[in-house]
């Protein structure tokens, strides 16, 4: 009897189409790292606020209901905490920036002679607080950019895309990145359940009664993950000749050292001649080492993610923002680093602002994944 082929269900066809059109998770990380690199090149609060707004808009248009998507809010809260801590340190421990506009004078604790240069209390100036605000806002922006990558990139799909030589390290990183969003989701679920039962979910008592079930769920999830990894043969590798292992180690370590030396040469004026050749040679050696190291991996990839045109465009938008701000820093660094002595209001340079707006490209290019 001849077999009659059945048409695929509409849901299955839509699922295959969504997987085919889904953006590669590595593109989101390259985009966010480009924005983070741009944030590291400036202390202008207007440009840093614009970078935060760009990440927030992309998150608002492409965030799903998956557990890791909720990590962006946690990173924003962490960034606000870091900014507050930086300001508190500037108030109570002083600032290296001298100032003439005294806001308040706190009681100063006398310190011994060997602690010169350190003070506790004393005069708090507006210049010192503004300097701490600029410095803390830069670190907060870096954290928010990393949070955007965590919220947009699927960690399981990112693990599938890693080279075979980095598979073990990638699993550890992915497990660590997945643990925090799941922990946040468990806390929110338990607090909602306690509110529905009329029990307190805030304060020390609520924290203690919520913390134990969260830790218990994390332990159960760890045991289930270990069992699933063992059932799938995680940790098994192919037999490789000792000469190949030694060659892999030499190429990988030597390549990474070459990349570091080349990058240092590009960032310094004295190493401008040898920086680029050493960087390219180190990158080639590192890639060769990763290729040889991948021969130990026995795993195969089921439905691997395709790096398409959209992924190139998303990654290029983040890299373009970083490159344009680095070039502008060499042209006019004063606009990217506003001074605080004398105390003046920062200005918004037009070209860096236009370059940062290039980071909005993923909101129009990247396809929206299903919730």
N, C-alpha and C positions, 0 to 999 in steps of 0.2 A: 504494500500500500504506500502510496506517495504521501509524504508529510506535507501538511499545509502550514505555511509560515503565518504566524499571527503578528499583526501589527503591534508595535510597542505602545504601551499606554501613554497617554498624553503627559502624565507626570514624569514618566521615565525619559521621554523625549525632552521635556523642559529641563530636567536635571542634567542630561548630557549637554544640552545647549549652554546651560549656565556654567558647567565645568569647562567647556570649550572657550567660553568668552571671559572666564574669571581672570582677574589680573594676578600675575605672579606675585607671591608675597614678598620676594626679595626686592621688587620694585618699590614697595611701600617703605621698606627699611632704607633703601638708598635715597629715596625722597626725603625721609625724615632726617637722616644723617646729613644730607646737604643743608637742610634748614638749621640743624644744630651747629654745623660748621659756620654758617653765616652768623648765627647768634654769638659764637665764640669770638668773632672778629669785631664786635661793637659793644659799647656800653651805652649807646644812645637809647634812652627809655622809649622814645617814640618808635624807633625801628624795632626794638624788642617787643613792644606791644603789638606792632603790626605783624610780626612773626607769630605771636600767640593767636592773633585774630585769624591769620591764614590757616593755622592748624585747626583751630576751632571750627572754621567754616567747612573744611574738608571732612572733619569728623562728623559734623552735623549732616552732611549730605551722603556719607558712605558708611556710617557706623551701623552695624546690625545688632540683633538681640543676643548674640553669642556671649558666653561668659567673659571671654577676654576683651570684648568691646567695652565693658564697664570699667576697665582699668584706667581709661583716660581721666575720669573724674577723680580717681584716687591719686593719679600723678599730679593733677592740678592742686589738690589739697596738700600734697607733699611739697609742691613748689611754693605754695603760700606759707607753709610752715617754715621752709628754709629761708624765705624772705623775712619772715618775722624774727627768726632766730638771728639772722645777720644784723638786723636793726637793733635787737636787744644787746648783742655783743658790742655794737658800736656805742650804745648808750653807757653800758656799765664797764666796758673794758677799754674804751677810748678808740681813737681812730688815728692812723698815721698822717692824715691830712690836717694841716694847721688851718684854723679858722678864726675869724674875728667876730662873727655873729653868734654870741652866746645865747643859747636857749634856756639852759638851766645849769645850775652848779650843784652837783651831788656831793655828799660827804665822801672824802677820799680816804681810802685805807692806806696807811703808810706801809711800804714794803722795804725789805733789806736792800743793801747796796748791790748785791749780785743780781737783783731783779730790775736793774735799770732798763728803761724803755717800756716797761709794763706798768700799767696803773689800773686801779679798781676804783671807779667813781671819778669825781672831779668834774671838769668843765665839759659840757656837751654843746657842740657847735652845730650850726645849720650846715656848714660845709661838710663836716664829718658824717652827718646823717644822710645827706644827699649822695655822698660818695658810697656809703654802705648800701643805699637804695639802688644805685646803678649796678654795683657789684652783685648784690643779691638777686636783682632782676635778671641779670645774665644767666646765673646758675639756674634760676627758676625756669627760664625759657628753654634751657637745655633739657631739663627734666620733662617739660611739657612736650617737646619734640620727640623724646624717647617714648613718652606715653602715647603719642599719636601712632607711632609704629606698632606698639603693643596692641592698640585697639583696632587697627586696620588689618594687620597681617595675621593670618591663621597660623598658629605655631606648628600644628601637625603638618600642614602643607609645606611650611618652611623647612621642616626636618626632612621631608622627602626630597627637597631640592639640593641638600647639602652634598658635597663630594663624599665619596666613600671613606677617604682618609679622615674626615672630620665628623664621621657619623657618631662615634661614641661621645665626643665632646658636645656635638649638637644635641644629642638626646638629653644630656645633663642641663644644657642651657634651656631647651624647650620645656623640660619638666619644671625648671625654676620659674620660667616666664608664665607657665600655665598655673602654677600653684597660687600665685597672688590673686589673679582674677577669680579663681574658684573659691579662694578663702573669702574674698569680698562678697561674692554671691551667697555663700553660706551665712555670713554675718547678716546680710540684708534679709535673707529668708527667715532666719531665726528671730530677728528683731520684729519682723512683721507678724510672725506667729505669736510672739509674746504680747504684742499690742492687741491682737485679736482676742486673746484670752484675758485681757485686762491686767496684765502683769507689767512691771516696770522694765523698760529696755534701755535706760540710761543710768548713768552714775556707776559707782563701784559695784553695787549689788547686781545691776543688770549686766555689767561687763563680766563679772565672775560667772554668772549663770549662763551667759551666752558662750563664754570662752571654752568651757569644757565640751559641749557638743561640737563646737567647731574643730577642736583638736582631735576629738574622736573621729569625726568625719574625714579629717586630713589623714589620720592613721589608716583608716579603712581604704581610702583612695590610694595610699602608698602601697599597701599590701596588694590591692587589686592590680595596680600598675606593674608591680614586680612580677606577679603571676602571669600577666598578659605578655610581658617582655620575655619571660622565660619560655612560655609556650610558643612564641614566635621565633625562638632561636637567637635572641639577642646575645651578643658577645662572642658568637662563633665566627671564626675567621679562617681563611684558607692558609695552607702552608706556603710560606715564601722563603726563598733561599736567604741565608744570612747576609750575603753580599748585597742583595736587593734591599734588605732592611737597613743596612748601614748606609747605602747610597741614598735611600729615602731620607734618613735622619740628617745626613750631611747637606743634601740639597734643601730640605725644608728649613733647617736652622740657619744655614748660610744665606738662603734667600731672604729670610726675615731680617737677619742682621743687615743685609744689603739694602732692603727696603727702608729700615730705620736710618742707616747712614745716608742714603740718597735723599730721604725726606729732610734730614737735618741739613744736608748740603744745599738743598733748594731754599730752605728758610734762612740761611745765612749768606751774607755777601761774599765771604771767602770761599764758600763751596759751590759757587754758581757754575763753575766749569765742570766739576766732576759729579755734581748732584744728580743730574738727569741720567747719565750713563749708568751710574751705580744703582739708581732706582730701577731702571729697566732691567739690568742684569739680575738684581735681586728678585724682582717680580717674576722673571722667567724661571729662575732656579726654584722659587717657591712653588710655582705652578707645576713644574716638572716633579718636584717632590710630592705634591698632592696627587698627581696622576699615578705615580708609582705606589704611593700609599693606598690608593683606592683599589689596588689589585688584591688586598687582603680581605676586602668586603665581599661577602657572598650574596648580599641582598639584591633583589630586583625591585623595580619601581612599577607600581600599578597605576596606570593613568597619570603619567607625570605631567606637571604643569608646564605649559609652553610659554617661553619668553617671546612674546609677540611685539608688534609695533606699539601697542598701548603701553606695555611695560617699559619699552625704551623711552617713550615720551614722558612717562611719569618719572622715571629715574633721571632723565635729562633735565626735567624742570627743577628738581632739587639740586642737582649738580650745577645747573646754570645759576641758581641763586647764590650758591657758595662761591663759584668762580667770579661772578660779577662783584660781590662784596670784597673779595680778596683783591681784585684788581683796583677797586675804588679806594681801598685802604692804602695802597701804594701811591695813589694819586692825591688823596686828601684825607689823611687820617684824623684830622681835627674834627671833621664833621661826624665821624663815627665814634669819637671819644670826646664828648663835650667836657670841658673843664668845670671844676667846682670852685676854683680859686682864681679870680673872683667869682662869686656866685652869680651865674647867669642862667636863664632859661634855655633849654635845648631847642635846637631847630631841626626841622625835618628836611634832610637832603632829598631832592627829587629823584635823582638817578638810583640811589640805593633803595628808596621806597618802591620805585617802579620795578626794580629787580626782585624785590621780595614778593610783589604781586604776581610774579611768574610762578610762585609756588601754588597759586590757585588752580593751575592747569589740571591737576588730577580730578578736581570736582567736575570738570567738563569732559575729561578724556576717559577716566576709569569707569568701567561698568559697575552698576550697583548690584551687589550680591544679595541673594535672598536672605531674609531675616531668619 
